[in-house]
Amino acid sequence: MLTLQLRATNRRFLPESTLWLRTFDDQMIQLSGKLIDNEVQLSVKDESVSGYPKRRMVATAVYPITRAQLSQLSRGVKQLRLSTIPMTYDVRFDRDRIGQALYNLFLAQEEVM
C-alpha cells in the first residue's frame, strides 16, 4: 500500500482518485486509490492577514501497489499526475526525486518483515 498525504490550501482527494506515474523509460503506472480523510486545519499564524486563521486541507488517500509496480519505480519517476478537487495535480521532474526513494523505502520495510 502506498499512502499519500496532500497538504494544500484548497485541494482534496476524490472518494476514488487515480495516481499516474511515468518512469524515465516511459512506462506508465496507474494506481486507483481510496480516500481516507479530507481534513480541514486552521492555523492561527497567517502571514498575509494578521489575526485571521488560515485554512489548510490535509487530504489522505491509500493506493494499492504491487511489487512489480514498485520495482518499476526504481527506474525513476519523471511525471506524477494526481486526480484532486478542484483540479488535477500534475508535476514533471528533470531528474528522479521520488521513484528511487519510494523503492528504497519498500526494500527497507521488506527487510523488517
C-alpha positions in Angstrom: 0.0 0.0 0.0 1.1 3.5 -0.9 -0.3 6.2 1.4 -0.3 9.8 0.1 -0.9 12.9 2.2 -1.5 16.1 0.3 -1.2 19.4 2.2 -2.6 22.4 0.3 -4.9 25.3 0.8 -7.7 24.1 -1.5 -7.0 20.6 -2.9 -8.8 17.5 -1.8 -8.9 13.9 -2.9 -11.9 12.5 -4.6 -13.6 9.5 -2.9 -11.8 7.3 -5.6 -8.8 9.0 -7.1 -6.2 8.0 -9.6 -2.4 8.4 -9.4 -0.4 8.1 -12.6 3.4 7.8 -12.5 5.6 7.9 -15.7 9.1 6.4 -15.4 12.1 7.7 -17.2 11.8 4.8 -19.7 8.2 6.0 -20.4 6.4 3.2 -18.6 3.1 4.3 -17.1 2.0 3.1 -13.7 -1.7 3.7 -12.9 -2.9 3.3 -9.3 -6.5 3.6 -8.1 -6.9 4.8 -4.6 -9.5 5.3 -1.9 -10.0 8.4 0.2 -9.1 8.1 3.9 -9.7 11.7 5.0 -10.1 15.2 3.8 -9.4 17.2 7.0 -9.5 21.0 7.4 -6.9 22.5 9.7 -6.9 26.1 10.9 -3.7 27.8 11.6 -3.6 30.9 13.9 -0.5 32.2 12.3 -1.1 33.8 8.9 1.5 35.9 7.2 -0.9 37.8 4.9 -3.6 39.0 7.3 -2.8 39.4 11.0 -5.2 37.7 13.4 -7.3 35.6 10.9 -6.9 31.8 10.9 -5.5 30.3 7.7 -7.4 27.3 6.3 -5.4 24.3 5.0 -6.5 21.0 3.8 -4.8 17.8 4.7 -6.0 15.0 2.5 -5.0 11.4 2.8 -5.6 8.5 0.4 -4.3 5.0 0.1 -3.3 3.3 -3.2 -2.7 -0.5 -3.5 0.6 -1.1 -5.4 2.1 -4.4 -6.5 5.7 -5.5 -6.1 6.2 -5.3 -9.9 4.9 -1.7 -10.0 7.2 -0.8 -7.1 10.2 -2.3 -8.9 9.4 -0.1 -11.9 9.7 3.0 -9.7 13.5 2.1 -9.2 13.9 3.4 -12.8 12.9 6.9 -11.7 9.7 8.9 -11.9 9.7 11.8 -14.4 6.0 12.7 -14.2 3.3 12.4 -11.5 -0.4 13.2 -12.1 -2.9 13.0 -9.3 -6.7 13.5 -9.6 -7.7 16.0 -7.0 -10.5 18.5 -6.5 -10.8 21.2 -7.9 -8.1 20.4 -10.5 -5.6 17.7 -11.4 -2.2 17.9 -9.8 0.5 17.4 -12.5 4.3 17.8 -12.0 7.3 16.8 -14.1 10.8 16.2 -12.9 14.1 16.8 -14.7 15.7 14.0 -12.5 14.3 11.4 -10.3 13.1 12.8 -7.0 10.7 10.2 -5.7 11.0 6.9 -7.6 14.2 5.5 -6.2 13.4 6.9 -2.7 10.0 5.0 -2.7 11.6 1.8 -3.9 14.3 2.0 -1.2 11.6 2.5 1.5 9.9 -0.5 0.2 13.1 -2.6 0.4 13.8 -1.4 3.9 10.3 -2.2 5.0 10.5 -5.7 3.4 13.7 -6.4 5.4 12.0 -5.6 8.6 9.2 -8.1 7.9 
